Amino acid sequence: MRVASTSDAYLDHATRFVHGYYTRRGSELRFEISLENAARHTMVGSRAFTGAPLAAMTAAAHTIDASARDFSTGREDAVDAWGHRDFETAVARDPNFGAAWLAWVETLLQQRDT
């Protein structure tokens, strides 16, 4: 679940928290995630991922939950466009990129652009 604060996570009865950050050296990105047991306030594992962002985040998602689905596109160039809020380019590069379509629609709704 996505929540605005740790307090909200407790109210929603979260059992684990995921902490993460990334660093960049030259062109290489390194992603670090740690899992915390919410009841015991102890870290139960951490792992680092390197490589292309899409592949690294997919591996991270499967570490958090082995049954996690892959991201809605496998194309790094579409993810790059989506990350830059260029939704039209993202969906042109992968017409089945659900997250980009959703973000585009939500952005248009916030702008009251029907």
Buried (B, 14 or more C-beta within 10 A) or exposed (E): EEEEEEEEBEEEEBEBBBEBEBEEEEEEBBBBBBBBEBEEEEEEEEBEBBEEBBBBBBBBBEBBEEEEEEBBBBBEEBBBBBEEEBBEBBBEBBEEBEBBBEBBEEEEEEEEEE
